[in-house]
Amino acid sequence: MSKTIITIVPTSNDTILKFEADRFLTNHNSFEFNNIDEAKHSPLAQELFYLPFVKKVYIASNFVAIERYDIVDWSDVQDEVASQIENYLSNDGIILTEDAIKPKAAVTVYAESTPNPAVLKFVSNKVLVPSTYEFLSIEEAKLSPFATALFQFPFVKNIFMEKNYVSITKFDIIEWEEITLQLREFIRSYIEEGKTVLNDDAPKQLNKTEEAIEKKFENLDDISKNIVNILEEYVKPAVASDGGNIEFRSFDSQTKEVEVLLQGACSGCPSSTFTLKNGIESMLKQMLNDDSITVNAING
């Protein structure tokens, strides 16, 4: 155990004080913590947050900086804080856990055009959601902090998410070239910062758990099951590559009408609606050997 010496260093901001150590504290990385929950990977920062006047904690290569609330003046408490940090470090207290020091994998996001001119697909190298989710308004998006944040942009109309991408439908008030970079950077930063994309209870509340999806499928009649399997195998992969989705809704055995929901880039585009409806209808007629089948494609 070696003694660590702390020197108090004022900053240009009178609410922030630096406590400089005579040794390196981090591996040339810096960390900022806004509250005790954010500091879960820094036992030192957590200990400092127990002081009622501590607002923020910064840990850099050879110093700890603390921003205070206005309830005290630094002149009244700085010596005590310096002693506390000095004693903690001298007793080999843990500054950062391995999880904090672990290098973060780079997040990449790129934009892809879709057949629907109002929709752009933003693809990430990280998985965002376990299955498909569509939000047509900020009210619907309350279970997704990510979608809620995207709806803060005035030009965002609809949001569709699947696995590693998000398809965004814009209003006609603006062109994609004016907003693509802004959206791409926002999405990349959001993912990189590890913010919540979907609340933990969202799959259950929206009946999107694996059990719920399985149960829904098992309750279908045999023809409906065949239709779902055909859509899953032959249609969904193609439309997913274009930033969209086809969701089976129902099959009427009397009228032979199949109802499907168009989502993401498939929704709201008259030409794609017409093309998909006819394409799915032809495929189902052929694969189910029934020319009386019709398809009703509803825009999400």
C-alpha positions as CSV (number, residue, x, y, z in Angstrom):
1,M,0.0,0.0,0.0
2,S,1.6,3.3,-1.1
3,K,0.5,6.7,0.0
4,T,-1.3,8.8,-2.7
5,I,-1.0,12.6,-2.5
6,I,-3.9,14.7,-3.6
7,T,-3.5,18.3,-4.6
8,I,-6.5,20.7,-4.8
9,V,-6.6,22.5,-8.1
10,P,-9.2,25.3,-8.8
11,T,-10.9,25.5,-12.3
12,S,-12.4,28.3,-14.3
13,N,-15.9,27.1,-13.1
14,D,-16.2,27.9,-9.4
15,T,-18.6,24.9,-8.9
16,I,-16.0,22.4,-10.2
17,L,-12.9,21.5,-8.3
18,K,-10.1,19.2,-9.4
19,F,-8.4,16.8,-7.0
20,E,-5.1,15.9,-8.7
21,A,-3.3,12.7,-7.8
22,D,0.4,12.1,-7.9
23,R,-0.2,8.9,-10.0
24,F,-2.3,7.8,-12.9
25,L,-5.9,6.7,-12.0
26,T,-7.1,5.5,-15.4
27,N,-5.6,4.1,-18.5
28,H,-5.7,7.5,-20.2
29,N,-9.5,7.3,-20.4
30,S,-12.0,9.7,-18.8
31,F,-15.4,9.1,-17.3
32,E,-18.3,11.3,-16.4
33,F,-21.0,10.3,-13.9
34,N,-24.2,12.3,-13.4
35,N,-25.6,10.3,-10.4
36,I,-24.9,7.2,-8.3
37,D,-26.7,4.9,-10.7
38,E,-24.5,5.9,-13.6
39,A,-21.5,5.3,-11.3
40,K,-22.2,1.6,-10.8
41,H,-18.9,0.7,-12.4
42,S,-16.9,3.2,-10.3
43,P,-16.8,2.4,-6.5
44,L,-14.9,5.7,-6.0
45,A,-17.5,7.8,-7.7
46,Q,-20.3,6.0,-5.8
47,E,-18.6,6.8,-2.5
48,L,-18.3,10.5,-3.5
49,F,-22.0,10.6,-4.4
50,Y,-22.9,9.9,-0.8
51,L,-21.8,13.4,-0.1
52,P,-25.0,15.5,-0.3
53,F,-23.4,18.3,-2.2
54,V,-21.9,16.3,-5.1
55,K,-23.6,16.9,-8.4
56,K,-21.2,15.3,-10.9
57,V,-18.0,13.3,-10.8
58,Y,-15.4,13.2,-13.5
59,I,-12.5,10.8,-13.4
60,A,-9.6,11.3,-15.8
61,S,-6.1,10.1,-16.2
62,N,-4.6,11.6,-13.0
63,F,-7.4,13.6,-11.3
64,V,-11.0,13.5,-10.0
65,A,-13.1,16.5,-10.7
66,I,-16.3,17.2,-8.7
67,E,-19.1,19.5,-9.5
68,R,-21.0,20.7,-6.4
69,Y,-24.5,21.9,-5.8
70,D,-24.9,25.4,-4.4
71,I,-25.7,24.2,-0.9
72,V,-22.1,24.6,0.2
73,D,-18.9,26.5,-0.8
74,W,-15.8,24.6,-1.8
75,S,-13.8,26.4,0.9
76,D,-15.9,24.7,3.6
77,V,-15.5,21.1,2.3
78,Q,-12.6,20.8,-0.1
79,D,-10.0,19.7,2.5
80,E,-12.3,16.9,3.8
81,V,-13.0,15.7,0.2
82,A,-9.3,15.7,-0.6
83,S,-8.6,13.7,2.5
84,Q,-11.4,11.2,1.7
85,I,-10.1,10.7,-1.9
86,E,-6.5,10.5,-0.6
87,N,-7.4,7.8,2.0
88,Y,-9.5,5.9,-0.5
89,L,-6.7,5.7,-3.1
90,S,-4.0,5.1,-0.5
91,N,-5.9,2.0,0.8
92,D,-6.0,0.6,-2.8
93,G,-9.7,1.4,-3.2
94,I,-11.1,0.4,-6.6
95,I,-11.4,3.4,-8.9
96,L,-13.2,1.6,-11.9
97,T,-14.3,-2.0,-12.4
98,E,-13.3,-4.0,-15.4
99,D,-16.7,-3.4,-17.0
100,A,-16.1,0.3,-17.0
101,I,-12.5,0.0,-18.4
102,K,-13.6,-2.5,-21.1
103,P,-13.3,-0.9,-24.5
104,K,-16.6,-0.3,-26.2
105,A,-17.2,-1.9,-29.5
106,A,-17.6,0.7,-32.2
107,V,-21.2,1.3,-33.3
108,T,-21.8,1.9,-37.0
109,V,-25.0,3.1,-38.6
110,Y,-25.6,3.5,-42.3
111,A,-28.7,4.7,-44.2
112,E,-30.3,2.7,-47.0
113,S,-33.0,3.9,-49.4
114,T,-36.2,1.9,-49.8
115,P,-38.8,1.6,-52.6
116,N,-40.9,4.0,-50.5
117,P,-39.5,7.6,-51.0
118,A,-40.9,8.7,-47.7
119,V,-39.0,5.9,-45.8
120,L,-35.3,5.6,-45.1
121,K,-33.8,2.5,-43.4
122,F,-31.0,3.0,-40.8
123,V,-29.0,-0.2,-40.3
124,S,-26.8,-0.7,-37.2
125,N,-24.1,-3.3,-36.5
126,K,-25.9,-3.9,-33.1
127,V,-29.1,-5.7,-32.4
128,L,-31.8,-3.2,-31.4
129,V,-34.9,-5.3,-30.7
130,P,-35.8,-9.0,-30.5
131,S,-38.7,-8.8,-33.0
132,T,-40.7,-6.3,-35.1
133,Y,-42.2,-3.1,-33.5
134,E,-44.1,-0.3,-35.2
135,F,-45.0,3.0,-33.7
136,L,-47.3,5.4,-35.6
137,S,-47.3,8.1,-33.0
138,I,-45.4,9.3,-29.9
139,E,-48.3,8.1,-27.8
140,E,-47.8,4.5,-29.1
141,A,-44.1,4.8,-28.5
142,K,-44.2,5.1,-24.7
143,L,-42.7,1.6,-24.3
144,S,-39.7,2.6,-26.4
145,P,-37.5,5.4,-25.1
146,F,-35.6,5.2,-28.4
147,A,-38.8,5.7,-30.6
148,T,-40.0,8.4,-28.2
149,A,-36.7,10.2,-28.7
150,L,-36.9,9.9,-32.5
151,F,-40.5,11.3,-32.4
152,Q,-39.0,14.5,-30.9
153,F,-37.8,15.4,-34.4
154,P,-40.7,17.3,-36.0
155,F,-40.3,15.5,-39.4
156,V,-40.6,12.0,-38.1
157,K,-44.0,10.5,-38.9
158,N,-43.7,6.7,-38.2
159,I,-41.1,4.3,-36.8
160,F,-40.6,0.7,-37.6
161,M,-37.9,-1.4,-35.9
162,E,-36.7,-4.9,-36.6
163,K,-33.6,-6.7,-35.3
164,N,-30.7,-4.4,-36.3
165,Y,-32.5,-1.6,-38.1
166,V,-35.0,1.2,-37.8
167,S,-37.1,2.4,-40.7
168,I,-38.2,6.0,-40.4
169,T,-41.1,7.5,-42.3
170,K,-40.9,11.3,-42.7
171,F,-43.5,14.0,-43.3
172,D,-43.3,15.6,-46.8
173,I,-42.2,19.0,-45.3
174,I,-38.5,18.2,-45.7
175,E,-36.2,16.2,-48.0
176,W,-34.0,13.3,-46.9
177,E,-30.8,15.0,-47.8
178,E,-31.5,17.7,-45.2
179,I,-31.9,15.3,-42.3
180,T,-30.2,11.9,-43.1
181,L,-26.9,12.8,-41.4
182,Q,-28.6,14.3,-38.4
183,L,-30.7,11.2,-37.9
184,R,-27.8,8.8,-38.5
185,E,-25.6,10.5,-36.0
186,F,-28.4,10.7,-33.4
187,I,-29.1,6.9,-33.8
188,R,-25.4,6.0,-33.6
189,S,-24.8,8.1,-30.5
190,Y,-28.0,6.7,-28.8
191,I,-26.9,3.1,-29.4
192,E,-23.2,3.8,-28.5
193,E,-24.2,5.4,-25.2
194,G,-26.1,2.2,-24.3
195,K,-29.4,3.9,-23.8
196,T,-32.6,1.9,-23.6
197,V,-34.2,1.0,-26.9
198,L,-37.2,-0.9,-25.6
199,N,-38.5,-1.1,-22.0
200,D,-38.1,-4.6,-20.5
201,D,-41.8,-5.1,-20.2
202,A,-42.6,-4.0,-23.8
203,P,-42.6,-7.5,-25.3
204,K,-45.1,-8.7,-22.7
205,Q,-47.3,-5.6,-22.9
206,L,-47.4,-5.8,-26.7
207,N,-47.8,-9.6,-26.9
208,K,-44.4,-9.9,-28.6
209,T,-42.9,-12.5,-26.3
210,E,-41.9,-15.8,-28.0
211,E,-44.6,-17.5,-25.9
212,A,-47.2,-15.1,-27.1
213,I,-46.2,-15.4,-30.7
214,E,-46.1,-19.2,-30.5
215,K,-49.5,-19.3,-28.8
216,K,-51.1,-17.0,-31.4
217,F,-49.7,-19.3,-34.2
218,E,-51.0,-22.5,-32.6
219,N,-54.5,-21.1,-32.3
220,L,-54.7,-20.6,-36.1
221,D,-56.4,-23.0,-38.4
222,D,-54.3,-25.1,-40.8
223,I,-54.7,-22.9,-43.9
224,S,-53.8,-19.8,-41.8
225,K,-50.7,-21.6,-40.5
226,N,-49.7,-22.4,-44.1
227,I,-50.2,-18.8,-45.1
228,V,-48.0,-17.6,-42.2
229,N,-45.3,-20.0,-43.1
230,I,-45.3,-18.9,-46.8
231,L,-45.1,-15.2,-45.7
232,E,-42.3,-16.0,-43.3
233,E,-40.2,-18.0,-45.8
234,Y,-40.8,-16.2,-49.1
235,V,-42.1,-12.7,-48.5
236,K,-40.7,-11.3,-45.3
237,P,-37.0,-11.7,-46.1
238,A,-37.4,-9.7,-49.3
239,V,-39.4,-6.9,-47.8
240,A,-37.2,-6.8,-44.7
241,S,-34.2,-6.0,-47.0
242,D,-36.2,-3.0,-48.1
243,G,-37.0,-1.9,-44.6
244,G,-40.5,-3.2,-44.4
245,N,-42.6,-6.0,-43.0
246,I,-45.7,-8.0,-43.8
247,E,-47.8,-9.2,-40.8
248,F,-50.5,-11.8,-41.2
249,R,-53.8,-10.6,-39.7
250,S,-56.5,-13.1,-40.7
251,F,-57.9,-15.6,-43.2
252,D,-61.7,-15.9,-43.9
253,S,-62.4,-19.4,-44.9
254,Q,-65.8,-18.3,-46.3
255,T,-64.7,-15.5,-48.6
256,K,-61.1,-16.8,-49.0
257,E,-59.8,-13.3,-48.2
258,V,-56.3,-13.0,-46.5
259,E,-55.7,-9.8,-44.6
260,V,-52.1,-8.6,-44.1
261,L,-50.7,-5.5,-42.5
262,L,-48.0,-3.6,-44.3
263,Q,-45.4,-2.0,-42.0
264,G,-42.3,0.2,-42.3
265,A,-41.3,1.0,-45.9
266,C,-44.1,-1.2,-47.2
267,S,-46.7,1.1,-45.7
268,G,-48.2,4.2,-47.3
269,C,-46.6,3.8,-50.7
270,P,-49.4,3.2,-53.3
271,S,-47.1,1.4,-55.8
272,S,-45.6,-0.9,-53.3
273,T,-49.0,-1.7,-51.8
274,F,-50.3,-2.6,-55.2
275,T,-47.2,-4.6,-56.1
276,L,-47.1,-6.5,-52.8
277,K,-50.8,-7.2,-52.8
278,N,-50.7,-8.7,-56.3
279,G,-47.4,-10.6,-55.6
280,I,-48.6,-12.1,-52.4
281,E,-52.0,-13.0,-53.9
282,S,-50.4,-14.8,-56.9
283,M,-48.0,-16.7,-54.6
284,L,-50.7,-17.8,-52.2
285,K,-53.0,-18.9,-55.1
286,Q,-50.1,-21.0,-56.6
287,M,-48.7,-22.5,-53.4
288,L,-52.1,-23.2,-51.8
289,N,-53.6,-24.3,-55.2
290,D,-56.6,-22.1,-54.8
291,D,-57.4,-19.4,-57.4
292,S,-60.2,-18.0,-55.3
293,I,-57.8,-16.5,-52.7
294,T,-57.7,-12.7,-52.5
295,V,-55.4,-10.5,-50.4
296,N,-56.4,-7.3,-48.6
297,A,-53.3,-5.3,-47.8
298,I,-53.7,-2.7,-45.0
299,N,-51.2,0.1,-44.5
300,G,-49.9,0.2,-40.9
